[in-house]
Amino acid sequence: MILKLLKIFFTLLFSLTATAFFAQTIAPAEMKKVTVFFTGAQIQHENQLNLNPGKQEIIFEKLTDFIDPNTVQVKALGDLTILSVRTRKNYEDLKIGNG
């Protein structure tokens, strides 16, 4: 009886943790176009990725430290759905200007 309960517990634990993780792709964001305004600038980055079916997390690195999270827009072509877009600062990475 206890062995059967342990087997069920580990099966449930494995299935829950397996769905919590998904593929992660780190991609450079190549700068394609810059428009300068009096109060800031608009920078357009592009990258072409081949993704496998399933949930993916794509991380664009080396963007500006001064990005306004309210102005980030993401566009993708193909048969896919963008579930969310967010920004975060990587404090472990060197600043763009230093390296």
Helices and strands as residue ranges (DSSP letters): H 2-20, E 23-28, E 30-37, E 40-46, E 56-61, G 69-71, G 96-98
